[in-house]
Amino acid sequence: MDINKQLEIIKRGAVGIISEGELRKRLEEKRQLRVKVGFDPTTADIHLGHTVLLRKMRQFQDLGHKVIFLIGDFTGRIGDPSGRSQIRKQLTKEEVKINAATYKKQVSKIVDMKKISIIFNSEWFERMSALEFGELLTHYTVTRVLERDDFSNRLKENKPLYMSELVYPILQGYDSVMLKSDIEIGGTDQIFNLLVGRDLQKDFGQPPQVVMTMPLLEGTDGVQKMSKSFGNYIGINESPKEMFGKIMSISDTLMLKYYELLTDADLTQVEAMHPKEAKMKLAQNIITQYHNKDVSEKERIEFERVFSAKETPSDMAEYRAKAKETIVTVLLNSGLVKSGNEARRLIKQGAVIFENSKISQDNFVVDKEGVLKAGSHRFLKVII
């Protein structure tokens, strides 16, 4: 494929490339480039925010390059400090192992598993002696590490900054040395770690990798980056109904960003559509990717029936409530919400409705049968 066309595909949605000139030179070599993308398996589920990088991996695969999916099973037990105001919770080896196993299955929905190399960084870090580790640290200075905004801000605010966090960027950078990567892709919050990889490669006598940053995808709230901890995520393993409802709840402005980063749709055509129709097609597009086209069409019809005709869903889940259960208990035990905090937040927002009446108190007692609605797209038939 023509170099300019390759660059057009690679640059779609990217925030920055360091440097585009270096990338062009490597593409002109007409060889299979080694493209590194690293994930620390700190949670079991992959959401649409993660897929921004995964889709870019697939594009490199389709262009004939070798994609290396690096699972940070060692670094994941330390915890990436990027964008954090406090240290991450330390995970056990077993927790990371379980999460990593789920990643493989979920990633297969996006990338071609026959053309990908899956590598764990414990392969080299668990074999590294204390002396070798000390030698590695001599390749980077504390001064450089403290240039990070999140680190310097913590020091200014007298917040703890742990040695494990200072070391993390060096470990991630050393992964690039071990893999001899030509390109590394990461989120904008990873820019410092990616640049450390360039520096270490030069120190170890390797050509420095091209660094490519992708934007962080905001979640359904349109404010915070998509994350399970913020409760604003859309998981790729969620039911089609849940995915459709969540996508329809995002703002029109955010919808265009979702199109750019999560689909291959022509953005000019999208901008010419009515926002509601565009959002419907976005939901169908994404559900088709992770389920299938027939399911996406079925969910569109059901969504229009429920929300345009103001009807209730035809296939609501049922929950048998015990006598005098509170609304929070019903929401939580039925699985309609993930936590008590989420239930109370929805109630405070006026987003919990029972038998067409808004619930304003979290101690409301459900003492009769009826339809319970949480948010804009979650329904439940309560049976006493």
C-alpha positions as CSV (number, residue, x, y, z in Angstrom):
1,M,0.0,0.0,0.0
2,D,1.1,3.6,-0.7
3,I,3.0,5.1,2.2
4,N,0.7,8.2,2.3
5,K,-2.3,5.9,2.5
6,Q,-0.8,3.9,5.3
7,L,0.0,7.1,7.2
8,E,-3.6,8.3,6.8
9,I,-4.9,5.0,8.3
10,I,-2.3,5.0,11.1
11,K,-2.9,8.7,12.0
12,R,-6.7,8.5,12.3
13,G,-7.7,9.5,15.8
14,A,-4.1,9.8,17.0
15,V,-3.2,12.7,19.3
16,G,0.5,12.7,18.5
17,I,3.4,10.8,16.9
18,I,7.0,11.2,17.9
19,S,8.0,11.6,15.2
20,E,6.0,11.4,12.0
21,G,9.2,11.7,10.0
22,E,10.7,8.7,11.8
23,L,7.5,6.7,11.2
24,R,7.6,7.5,7.5
25,K,11.2,6.4,7.2
26,R,10.4,3.1,8.9
27,L,7.4,2.5,6.6
28,E,9.7,3.3,3.6
29,E,12.0,0.4,4.7
30,K,9.1,-1.8,3.5
31,R,9.7,-4.4,6.3
32,Q,7.4,-5.8,8.9
33,L,7.6,-3.3,11.8
34,R,7.4,-4.5,15.4
35,V,4.4,-2.7,17.1
36,K,4.2,-2.9,20.9
37,V,1.1,-2.3,22.9
38,G,1.2,-3.0,26.6
39,F,-1.7,-3.7,29.0
40,D,-1.4,-4.3,32.8
41,P,-4.2,-6.7,33.6
42,T,-5.5,-4.8,36.7
43,T,-9.1,-5.6,36.0
44,A,-10.9,-8.6,34.5
45,D,-13.0,-6.7,31.9
46,I,-12.1,-4.8,28.8
47,H,-14.3,-1.8,28.0
48,L,-14.6,0.5,24.9
49,G,-11.9,2.8,26.3
50,H,-9.4,-0.1,26.0
51,T,-10.5,-0.9,22.4
52,V,-9.1,2.5,21.1
53,L,-5.6,0.9,21.3
54,L,-6.8,-2.5,20.3
55,R,-8.4,-1.2,17.1
56,K,-5.2,0.7,16.2
57,M,-3.4,-2.7,16.7
58,R,-5.7,-4.3,14.2
59,Q,-5.0,-1.5,11.7
60,F,-1.3,-2.2,12.0
61,Q,-2.0,-5.9,11.5
62,D,-4.1,-5.2,8.4
63,L,-1.1,-3.2,7.0
64,G,1.1,-6.3,7.4
65,H,3.0,-5.4,10.6
66,K,3.8,-7.5,13.6
67,V,1.8,-6.6,16.7
68,I,3.1,-7.5,20.1
69,F,0.5,-7.6,22.8
70,L,2.5,-7.3,26.0
71,I,0.7,-8.3,29.1
72,G,2.3,-6.7,32.1
73,D,1.8,-9.5,34.5
74,F,4.9,-8.3,36.4
75,T,4.4,-4.6,36.2
76,G,0.7,-5.0,36.9
77,R,1.6,-6.2,40.4
78,I,3.4,-2.9,41.0
79,G,0.8,-0.6,39.5
80,D,1.2,2.1,36.9
81,P,1.2,5.6,38.6
82,S,0.2,7.4,35.5
83,G,-2.5,10.0,36.2
84,R,-2.8,8.9,39.8
85,S,-2.9,11.1,42.9
86,Q,-2.2,8.1,45.2
87,I,-0.6,4.7,44.9
88,R,-2.6,1.9,43.2
89,K,-3.8,-1.1,45.2
90,Q,-1.2,-3.9,44.9
91,L,-2.5,-7.0,43.1
92,T,-1.4,-10.6,43.9
93,K,0.2,-12.8,41.2
94,E,-3.0,-15.0,41.2
95,E,-5.3,-11.9,40.6
96,V,-3.1,-10.8,37.7
97,K,-3.1,-14.3,36.2
98,I,-6.9,-14.5,36.3
99,N,-7.3,-11.1,34.7
100,A,-4.7,-11.8,32.0
101,A,-6.6,-15.0,31.0
102,T,-9.8,-13.0,30.4
103,Y,-7.9,-10.4,28.4
104,K,-6.8,-13.0,25.8
105,K,-10.4,-14.0,25.1
106,Q,-11.7,-10.5,24.9
107,V,-8.9,-9.2,22.7
108,S,-9.7,-11.9,20.2
109,K,-12.9,-10.0,19.4
110,I,-10.8,-7.2,17.8
111,V,-7.4,-8.3,16.7
112,D,-6.4,-11.3,14.6
113,M,-5.0,-13.8,17.1
114,K,-3.2,-15.7,14.4
115,K,-1.1,-12.7,13.6
116,I,-0.3,-11.5,17.1
117,S,2.5,-12.3,19.6
118,I,1.3,-12.4,23.2
119,I,4.2,-11.9,25.6
120,F,4.3,-11.6,29.4
121,N,6.9,-9.3,30.9
122,S,7.5,-11.6,33.9
123,E,9.6,-13.6,31.4
124,W,12.5,-11.3,31.9
125,F,11.7,-9.5,35.2
126,E,11.3,-12.6,37.3
127,R,14.7,-13.9,36.0
128,M,16.4,-10.5,36.7
129,S,18.8,-10.6,39.7
130,A,19.1,-7.7,42.2
131,L,22.4,-6.8,40.7
132,E,20.9,-6.6,37.1
133,F,18.0,-4.6,38.4
134,G,20.4,-2.1,40.1
135,E,22.3,-1.8,36.8
136,L,19.1,-1.1,34.9
137,L,18.3,1.8,37.3
138,T,21.6,3.4,36.4
139,H,20.2,4.2,32.9
140,Y,17.8,6.8,34.2
141,T,18.0,9.6,36.7
142,V,15.6,10.6,39.5
143,T,15.7,14.1,38.1
144,R,14.1,13.0,34.9
145,V,11.5,10.9,36.6
146,L,10.4,13.8,38.8
147,E,9.7,15.8,35.7
148,R,6.4,14.0,35.5
149,D,3.5,16.4,36.3
150,D,1.7,13.8,38.5
151,F,4.9,13.1,40.5
152,S,5.8,16.8,40.9
153,N,2.3,17.7,41.9
154,R,2.3,15.1,44.6
155,L,5.5,16.4,46.0
156,K,4.1,20.0,46.0
157,E,1.0,18.8,47.8
158,N,3.0,16.7,50.3
159,K,1.4,13.5,49.2
160,P,3.3,10.2,49.5
161,L,5.4,9.1,46.4
162,Y,6.6,5.6,46.6
163,M,9.8,4.1,45.2
164,S,7.9,1.5,43.3
165,E,6.1,4.3,41.5
166,L,9.4,6.0,40.5
167,V,10.7,2.7,39.2
168,Y,7.6,1.8,37.1
169,P,8.4,4.0,34.0
170,I,11.8,2.4,33.8
171,L,10.3,-1.1,33.9
172,Q,7.9,-0.2,31.1
173,G,10.6,1.3,29.1
174,Y,12.8,-1.7,29.5
175,D,10.0,-3.8,28.0
176,S,10.6,-1.9,24.7
177,V,14.3,-2.8,24.9
178,M,13.5,-6.5,25.4
179,L,11.0,-6.5,22.5
180,K,13.2,-4.2,20.2
181,S,10.0,-2.4,19.3
182,D,9.8,-0.1,16.3
183,I,6.6,1.6,17.5
184,E,4.8,1.8,20.8
185,I,1.1,2.8,21.1
186,G,-0.4,4.1,24.3
187,G,-2.9,6.6,25.8
188,T,-2.0,10.2,26.3
189,D,-1.6,9.5,30.0
190,Q,1.3,7.2,29.0
191,I,3.4,9.7,27.1
192,F,6.2,9.8,29.8
193,N,6.5,6.0,30.0
194,L,6.6,5.7,26.2
195,L,9.4,8.3,26.0
196,V,11.4,6.5,28.7
197,G,11.3,3.5,26.3
198,R,12.8,5.6,23.6
199,D,15.6,6.8,25.9
200,L,16.4,3.3,27.2
201,Q,16.5,1.9,23.7
202,K,19.1,4.5,22.7
203,D,21.1,3.7,25.9
204,F,21.1,0.1,24.9
205,G,22.2,0.8,21.4
206,Q,18.8,0.3,19.7
207,P,17.0,2.7,17.3
208,P,14.5,4.5,19.4
209,Q,10.9,3.5,19.0
210,V,8.3,5.8,17.4
211,V,5.8,6.9,20.1
212,M,2.2,7.1,19.1
213,T,-0.4,8.4,21.6
214,M,-4.2,7.9,21.4
215,P,-6.8,9.9,23.2
216,L,-8.4,8.8,26.4
217,L,-12.1,8.0,25.7
218,E,-14.5,9.7,28.1
219,G,-17.2,7.4,29.6
220,T,-20.9,7.8,29.5
221,D,-20.8,10.8,31.8
222,G,-18.9,12.7,29.2
223,V,-16.4,14.0,31.8
224,Q,-14.2,11.3,33.3
225,K,-12.1,8.9,31.2
226,M,-13.9,5.6,30.8
227,S,-13.3,3.4,33.9
228,K,-14.9,0.8,36.0
229,S,-14.0,2.8,39.1
230,F,-16.0,5.8,37.8
231,G,-19.0,3.6,36.8
232,N,-19.1,5.2,33.4
233,Y,-17.8,2.3,31.3
234,I,-19.3,0.2,28.5
235,G,-17.8,-3.3,28.6
236,I,-17.4,-5.3,25.4
237,N,-18.8,-8.4,27.3
238,E,-22.0,-6.6,28.3
239,S,-25.3,-7.6,26.9
240,P,-26.4,-5.9,23.6
241,K,-29.3,-4.3,25.4
242,E,-27.0,-2.8,28.1
243,M,-24.6,-1.6,25.4
244,F,-27.3,0.0,23.2
245,G,-28.8,1.9,26.1
246,K,-25.5,3.2,27.4
247,I,-24.4,4.4,23.9
248,M,-27.7,6.2,23.4
249,S,-27.2,8.0,26.7
250,I,-24.0,9.8,25.6
251,S,-23.9,13.4,24.4
252,D,-24.0,14.3,20.7
253,T,-20.5,15.8,20.9
254,L,-19.0,12.7,22.5
255,M,-20.8,10.6,19.8
256,L,-18.5,12.0,17.1
257,K,-15.4,11.1,19.1
258,Y,-16.8,7.5,19.6
259,Y,-17.3,7.3,15.8
260,E,-13.7,8.4,15.1
261,L,-12.1,6.1,17.6
262,L,-14.4,3.1,17.7
263,T,-15.5,2.7,14.1
264,D,-14.3,3.0,10.5
265,A,-17.3,5.1,9.5
266,D,-16.9,8.1,7.2
267,L,-17.0,11.1,9.6
268,T,-18.3,13.4,6.8
269,Q,-21.3,11.2,6.4
270,V,-21.9,10.9,10.1
271,E,-21.9,14.7,10.5
272,A,-24.6,14.9,7.8
273,M,-27.0,12.7,9.7
274,H,-29.6,13.7,12.3
275,P,-27.9,13.3,15.7
276,K,-30.5,10.7,16.9
277,E,-30.1,8.6,13.8
278,A,-26.3,8.9,13.9
279,K,-26.3,7.7,17.5
280,M,-28.6,4.7,16.6
281,K,-26.2,3.7,13.9
282,L,-23.3,4.1,16.3
283,A,-24.9,1.7,18.8
284,Q,-25.6,-0.8,16.0
285,N,-22.1,-0.5,14.6
286,I,-20.5,-1.2,18.0
287,I,-22.9,-4.0,18.9
288,T,-22.3,-5.6,15.5
289,Q,-18.5,-5.6,16.3
290,Y,-18.9,-7.4,19.6
291,H,-22.0,-9.5,19.0
292,N,-23.5,-9.6,15.5
293,K,-25.6,-7.6,13.0
294,D,-28.9,-9.4,13.7
295,V,-28.7,-8.7,17.4
296,S,-27.9,-5.0,16.8
297,E,-30.9,-4.6,14.6
298,K,-33.1,-6.4,17.1
299,E,-31.9,-4.0,19.9
300,R,-32.6,-1.0,17.7
301,I,-36.2,-2.1,17.1
302,E,-36.6,-2.8,20.8
303,F,-35.0,0.5,21.9
304,E,-37.3,2.5,19.5
305,R,-40.4,0.6,20.8
306,V,-39.5,1.3,24.4
307,F,-38.2,4.9,24.2
308,S,-40.1,6.3,21.3
309,A,-43.4,4.7,22.0
310,K,-42.8,5.0,25.8
311,E,-43.5,1.3,26.3
312,T,-41.8,-1.2,28.7
313,P,-39.4,-3.8,27.3
314,S,-40.8,-7.1,26.2
315,D,-38.2,-9.2,27.9
316,M,-37.6,-7.7,31.3
317,A,-35.7,-9.6,34.0
318,E,-37.7,-10.6,37.0
319,Y,-36.7,-10.2,40.7
320,R,-38.5,-11.8,43.6
321,A,-38.3,-9.4,46.4
322,K,-38.7,-10.3,50.1
323,A,-41.1,-8.4,52.3
324,K,-40.1,-4.8,53.1
325,E,-36.9,-4.8,51.0
326,T,-35.5,-1.3,50.5
327,I,-35.1,0.1,47.0
328,V,-31.3,0.0,47.3
329,T,-31.4,-3.7,48.3
330,V,-33.7,-4.5,45.3
331,L,-31.4,-2.6,42.9
332,L,-28.3,-4.3,44.2
333,N,-29.5,-7.9,44.7
334,S,-31.3,-7.9,41.4
335,G,-28.0,-6.9,39.6
336,L,-29.6,-3.8,38.2
337,V,-26.7,-1.8,39.7
338,K,-23.1,-2.8,40.5
339,S,-22.9,-1.3,44.0
340,G,-24.9,0.4,46.7
341,N,-23.1,3.7,45.9
342,E,-24.3,3.5,42.3
343,A,-27.9,2.9,43.5
344,R,-27.8,5.9,45.8
345,R,-26.3,8.1,43.1
346,L,-29.1,7.2,40.7
347,I,-31.7,7.9,43.3
348,K,-30.2,11.2,44.1
349,Q,-30.2,12.0,40.3
350,G,-33.9,11.2,40.2
351,A,-33.1,8.3,37.8
352,V,-34.9,5.5,39.7
353,I,-38.6,5.1,38.9
354,F,-41.0,2.5,40.4
355,E,-44.4,2.2,38.8
356,N,-44.0,5.6,37.1
357,S,-43.1,7.4,40.3
358,K,-39.6,8.8,41.0
359,I,-37.9,7.5,44.1
360,S,-36.2,10.2,46.1
361,Q,-35.3,8.3,49.3
362,D,-32.8,5.4,49.5
363,N,-34.8,3.9,52.4
364,F,-38.0,3.6,50.3
365,V,-39.6,0.2,50.9
366,V,-40.8,-1.9,47.9
367,D,-44.0,-3.4,49.2
368,K,-45.8,-4.2,46.0
369,E,-45.2,-5.7,42.5
370,G,-44.4,-3.4,39.6
371,V,-41.9,-2.2,37.1
372,L,-38.6,-0.7,38.3
373,K,-36.5,1.5,36.1
374,A,-32.9,2.6,36.8
375,G,-31.3,5.1,34.5
376,S,-32.5,5.4,31.0
377,H,-32.3,1.8,29.9
378,R,-32.4,-0.7,32.8
379,F,-35.8,-2.3,33.6
380,L,-36.9,-4.9,36.2
381,K,-40.1,-6.5,37.0
382,V,-40.4,-6.8,40.8
383,I,-42.5,-9.7,42.2
384,I,-43.2,-9.9,45.9
